[in-house]
Amino acid sequence: MPDIQDKVAEFLIENNLQDKTIILGFSGGYDSMCLLDVLSKLRQKAPFFELSVIAAHFNHNWRGEESLKEQEVCRLFAASRGFEFYTKMAPVGLKKTENEARIARYEFFEDTLEYFDADVVFTAHNRDDNAETVLYRVIKGTGVVGLKGISQKRGCFYRPLLTSRRSEIVDYCEKNNLLPNNDSSNADIKYFRNYIRLNIIPMLEKINPQVKDSLNTLAEVAKSDDLIIEEYISTLRGKVLEGDRIISKNYLELSEPVKKRIIHEYIQQFDLDYDFKKINELYDFIEKNITKRNGSTISLATALWLYVDERYIETIPRKEETAIPTNKEILIEAEGEYKIGDKILLIKPYVSQEVFVFPEATANFVYVDLSKIKTPIVARTRRDGDIINPFGMQGSMKLKKYLNSKGVNRHRRDEILLLAKDDEILWVAGVGLSNKIAVDKTPTHVIEVL
């Protein structure tokens, strides 16, 4: 049987990672310390292995001085192996739950990957972790996808130790005189995974001493069955998905089991570990709201919503940062370029030789007659009390009602650029024009958003 170093070397070769820049999620525990030490040994076998490794430590900031001591152990160990060390401390308000900690940790890994322009992220999950994950999902309620357990590679995340048992890893650390951190929270059975590892699995081992192997076998069987299902789902995915959104009308054509499969698959891309109960909850929410012109949201995580309307199902940040700063306005007194947020508003005179046709209301440019209104006007985002006299209609209405009538998603309304005179909206970029500056005969100007 190959030892851990041989397994990791084989993993690197199989995935063509011998000369890549790797971010290693480094807690300093047995698993990650073992992996970092193995990578340091493999790097000594240059030129076959030309690894660049950054040990990335996320301090959850839950255990005060103990956490800081563990962080220092990580820094010193990384330095002793000649690897760069990078760390970040979680904000004080991070909720002390497994799911919230996991989300924050993976966001840190992804940010670190981008910061160092690295190729992949390694996490040190092992074979025992996989067995515990499968059992956890069985207890919580899962389908075939959940039974697959932890993926050896998904996206930028790779797990070289996933075929190694925890006992092998502990043995490696002892033989190589490594002194890993011993996170005291790992013994706290208020966390479900600790309870499973410390209480449930030992009880199951009394029935079947090889229960961890059985759970890993179950994961392999689930992966095989999932490949069969995937052959069918792959024929639908291109029709149902548009980038990172689900097309509502095409989703509606699916059967209930396929819809739930699509939901589960969609949620998984955000590393949210949802049970079947939550999938059913999301399915019911979507069914209730998918025909609405102005959609609804449901919480997925602390900073993430699922948004649903008659056009799309998509995720949105809970506190979305808009491209145009809220409450900022730019005074417009003459022709020229005006920068607002990350957008540029261009106002130029209409040339009489130019062919004049009315653009689509959703275009990013419009022909107008600015002689019909006195300057100055402003470019800004929406505010309470805004009104508009829509092109081709009599009278004015609240901007909110107008946006509703146009089916503009609520979570996108604060980022739309407006041209306004006081509380009178003259143009809603990409949505529609007001009669106030609409062209009767010949335009005076062309306005465009770049």
VENGIJO-V910741 format. One record per backbone hydrogen bond with DSSP energy under -1.0 kcal/mol. CO is the residue of the C=O (numbers start at 1). NH is the residue of the N-H. E is the energy in kcal/mol with one decimal. If there is no record, write none. Layout:
((CO/NH/E) (CO/NH/E))
This chain:
((3/7/-2.2) (4/8/-2.6) (5/9/-2.3) (6/10/-2.5) (7/11/-2.3) (8/12/-2.6) (9/13/-2.1) (10/14/-2.7) (11/15/-1.8) (12/17/-3.1) (13/16/-1.4) (17/20/-1.4) (18/50/-1.5) (20/52/-1.9) (21/119/-2.7) (21/120/-1.4) (22/54/-2.8) (23/122/-3.5) (24/56/-2.7) (28/181/-3.3) (29/33/-2.4) (30/34/-2.3) (31/35/-2.3) (32/36/-2.4) (33/37/-2.2) (34/38/-2.4) (35/39/-2.4) (36/40/-1.9) (37/41/-1.9) (38/42/-2.5) (39/43/-2.1) (42/45/-1.8) (45/48/-1.3) (52/22/-3.6) (53/84/-1.1) (54/24/-2.7) (55/86/-2.7) (56/26/-2.8) (57/88/-1.6) (59/90/-3.2) (63/66/-1.6) (64/68/-1.7) (65/69/-2.3) (66/70/-2.1) (67/71/-2.1) (68/72/-1.9) (69/73/-2.1) (70/74/-2.1) (71/75/-2.2) (72/76/-2.5) (73/77/-2.3) (74/78/-2.5) (75/79/-2.2) (76/80/-2.1) (77/81/-1.2) (78/83/-2.8) (79/82/-1.4) (84/55/-3.0) (86/57/-2.9) (88/59/-2.7) (91/94/-1.9) (95/97/-1.9) (97/101/-2.3) (98/102/-2.2) (99/103/-2.4) (100/104/-2.4) (101/105/-2.4) (102/106/-2.4) (103/107/-2.1) (104/108/-1.8) (105/109/-2.1) (106/110/-2.3) (107/111/-2.4) (108/112/-2.5) (109/113/-2.5) (110/114/-1.9) (111/115/-2.7) (112/116/-2.3) (113/118/-2.4) (120/23/-2.6) (121/158/-3.1) (122/25/-2.8) (126/130/-1.8) (127/131/-1.9) (128/132/-2.5) (129/133/-2.4) (130/134/-2.4) (131/135/-2.3) (132/136/-2.6) (133/137/-2.3) (134/138/-2.1) (135/139/-2.5) (136/140/-2.3) (137/141/-1.9) (141/276/-3.0) (143/147/-1.7) (146/149/-1.5) (152/159/-2.4) (154/157/-2.1) (156/121/-3.2) (157/154/-2.5) (158/123/-2.2) (159/162/-1.4) (161/164/-2.1) (164/127/-2.9) (165/169/-1.7) (166/170/-2.6) (167/171/-2.2) (168/172/-2.3) (169/173/-2.3) (170/174/-2.3) (171/175/-2.5) (172/176/-1.8) (173/178/-2.9) (174/177/-1.2) (183/186/-1.8) (184/187/-1.5) (185/188/-1.4) (188/191/-1.5) (191/195/-2.1) (192/196/-2.4) (193/197/-2.5) (194/198/-3.0) (195/199/-2.4) (195/200/-1.7) (196/201/-2.9) (199/203/-1.4) (200/204/-2.3) (201/205/-2.4) (204/207/-1.1) (204/208/-2.9) (208/211/-1.8) (210/214/-2.3) (211/215/-2.4) (212/216/-2.1) (213/217/-2.3) (214/218/-2.3) (215/219/-1.8) (216/220/-1.9) (217/221/-2.4) (218/222/-2.5) (219/223/-2.2) (220/224/-2.0) (221/225/-2.5) (222/226/-2.5) (223/227/-1.5) (224/228/-1.1) (225/229/-1.8) (226/230/-2.7) (227/231/-1.5) (229/233/-2.5) (230/234/-2.7) (232/235/-1.3) (233/236/-1.7) (233/237/-2.0) (236/239/-1.0) (236/240/-2.0) (237/241/-2.8) (240/247/-3.4) (242/245/-1.3) (245/242/-3.0) (246/313/-2.2) (247/251/-2.2) (248/252/-2.2) (251/254/-1.8) (255/259/-2.5) (256/260/-2.3) (257/261/-1.8) (258/262/-2.6) (259/263/-2.6) (260/264/-2.6) (261/265/-2.5) (262/266/-2.5) (263/267/-2.7) (264/268/-2.1) (267/270/-2.0) (268/271/-2.3) (272/274/-1.5) (275/279/-1.8) (276/280/-2.5) (277/281/-1.9) (278/282/-2.5) (279/283/-2.6) (280/284/-2.6) (281/285/-2.1) (282/286/-2.6) (283/287/-2.5) (284/288/-1.7) (285/289/-1.5) (286/290/-2.1) (289/292/-1.6) (292/310/-2.3) (296/308/-2.4) (298/306/-2.9) (301/304/-1.4) (303/318/-1.5) (304/300/-2.8) (304/301/-1.8) (305/316/-2.0) (306/298/-1.8) (307/314/-2.5) (308/296/-2.0) (311/248/-2.1) (312/309/-2.0) (313/246/-2.9) (314/307/-3.9) (316/305/-3.0) (323/342/-1.0) (325/328/-1.7) (330/379/-2.1) (332/377/-2.0) (336/347/-2.6) (338/345/-3.5) (340/343/-2.0) (343/340/-2.5) (344/450/-3.0) (345/338/-2.5) (346/448/-2.4) (347/336/-2.4) (348/446/-2.8) (351/354/-2.0) (360/363/-2.1) (364/449/-2.7) (366/447/-2.7) (368/444/-2.7) (368/445/-2.0) (369/372/-1.3) (370/373/-1.2) (377/332/-3.3) (378/420/-3.0) (379/330/-2.5) (380/418/-3.1) (383/386/-1.6) (386/399/-2.4) (387/425/-3.1) (388/397/-2.3) (389/435/-3.2) (390/393/-2.1) (397/388/-2.5) (398/402/-2.1) (399/403/-2.9) (400/404/-2.0) (401/405/-2.4) (402/406/-1.5) (403/408/-2.3) (404/407/-1.4) (409/412/-1.7) (410/413/-1.0) (412/415/-1.2) (417/429/-2.3) (418/380/-2.1) (419/426/-3.5) (419/427/-1.5) (420/378/-2.9) (421/424/-2.3) (423/387/-2.7) (424/421/-2.8) (426/434/-2.5) (427/419/-2.2) (428/431/-2.8) (428/432/-2.1) (432/428/-3.1) (433/391/-2.6) (434/437/-1.1) (437/369/-2.7) (444/350/-2.3) (445/368/-2.4) (446/348/-2.3) (447/366/-2.3) (448/346/-3.3))
